[in-house]
Amino acid sequence: MAQTKFDKQVEETAESAAFGIGRFLAGRPLDGERKTDAMFWRTGTRVLPKVEGKVSRSSYRAGWQRLTFRISGLAATGAGGYWTLWENQDSTFATARDIWENPDPALTTLETGGIAAASAATVGGVAYGLLTCKRREFMREWVTPLHEALAVPLGMSELTDPRRYLHVPRDFSDDDAQIRIDTERGTTMSTATTELRRFLTITGRRFRTGQPAPEMFSPAVDKTWHDLLGTPAYKALCLETAGQPIQHVANNGHGPITWVTAYEEAYGPLPEIWFTDAHGNVDQAAIARYQKSGIVVAEWDCGPAGGDGDIAPDQPETTRR
């Protein structure tokens, strides 16, 4: 998957943190700049050429002396620092955000102030993980599966970052939640996904009340249905909307659509996606007839059925029109 600016920032920050830990354990200056000829087992005796400004006394210490001082300081501040940070969580999280946005002052403080700032940076990393935990879970359970199902049908590379075009609301479990998909052809597919969700909701209600299965008469919505079949996202969608697994079965017919009134009572008039073919062409004459009479007369060649599995084993998969 292509890296975003945010991903690159996370990667660069992780790399900097790894180098910082290495310098800490090696007893080297935390800013990565050697100012004296001190080595790990030998103290420094002179300032290196081209080093400008004042050189602190700690720069002359041997690496093992710095490491000993750092470990001792970390142990001494660990008990009291932990309790202080826990009692002041709001300020701790604010400090973590400041360090993330502007790391240069923090690096200077690590060199001059020692272990206290390093402990705060560690807490900042933990705070960041906690703050982004829900977002990562949301990406894993919803955004990524939808991207895997829709990328190829939408003509996009599977390496495309789904956050560039796929917008799934945090309240996706709400009945009126809508997914927006930004493509070169507009947001037709987004509307189709929303209508499929509503169609499955009506399907579940009809099945629970013993009514016949609703007719799938929109090629555009049916195309989105096909794209989602067999994915974890579709199975989860069926359980949330219909309350049970929903199969896709062949069901040919022609006549009045029996569930239009139920749809209008729940969501209002049918949008034009229900009168759109799989290539995005809208049947304006059919829309006009519906708006005049409130009745939809159409052909269909598929529909839903209850039970496990996406497609009924005794029925051929519907060919999209």
Secondary structure, 3 states (H helix, E strand, C coil): CCCCHHHHHHHHHHHHHHHHHHHHHHCCCCCCCCCECCCCCCCCCCECCCCCCCCCHHHHCCHHHHHHHHHHHHHHHHHHHHHHHHHCHHHHHHHHHHHHHCHHHHHHHHHHHCHHHHHHHHHHHHHHHHHCHHHHHHHHHHHHHHHHHHCCCCCCCCCCCHHHCEECCCCCCCCCCCCEECECCECHHHHHHHHHHHHHHHHHHHHHCCCCCCCCCCHHHHHHHHHHCCCHHHHHHHHHHCCCCEEEEEEEEEEECCCHHHHHHHHCCCCHHHHECCCCCECHHHHHHHHHHCCCEEEEEEEEEECCCCECCCCCCCCCC
